[in-house]
Amino acid sequence: MYRLFIIIFLLIILYFLLRQMFRAFGSPNRDIRGKSTEGADRQEELDEMIEDPVCHTFVPKRIAVIEEMGGQEYCFCSKECAVTFRSQHPV
């Protein structure tokens, strides 16, 4: 009975180790810790949370509506907030 539990436990460990190994092969340019070195900075920049200046909602930069007004870049949660901001701050 104990042998069955030990075999099942070892198979589960083997499954997770193999899954981790194949994930590492599937992603190019990984460092020793398994983190991607290509585009990591770009991904962190896109995942940065930006505060909307109109409604003060935080949204990830990758889904934000980005408008350039007066030579400065503003990030909004929606097109409606961008229009509201533009009407309140004419350039």
C-alpha positions, -999 to +999 in steps of 0.1 A: +000+000+000+028+024+009+046+015-023+016+027-043+016+061-025+053+065-031+050+056-068+021+080-073+040+108-054+071+102-076+051+103-108+035+136-098+070+151-091+082+137-125+052+152-142+059+187-128+096+185-135+090+175-171+063+202-176+087+228-163+115+216-185+093+217-217+081+252-209+117+263-207+124+248-242+093+265-256+104+300-247+136+313-264+162+334-247+157+324-210+183+331-183+193+306-156+162+314-134+139+307-164+129+343-170+128+356-205+156+381-213+141+392-247+115+418-243+113+415-205+117+453-201+090+460-227+066+436-210+072+452-177+066+486-193+033+474-208+022+459-175+028+492-156-003+505-140-012+541-152-036+564-134-063+581-156-061+618-149-099+622-152-115+594-132-083+583-114-088+547-124-057+526-127-053+506-160-024+486-175-005+507-200-010+480-227-048+486-227-048+523-220-060+549-245-029+570-251-032+606-263-005+632-270-015+667-261+008+697-260+038+675-265+030+654-234+016+618-234-015+611-213-030+576-207-067+572-202-090+542-192-114+550-221-120+572-251-147+591-231-121+601-204-097+613-232-125+634-247-134+648-213-098+657-205-093+673-240-124+695-234-112+705-199-076+712-210-076+728-245-042+731-260 
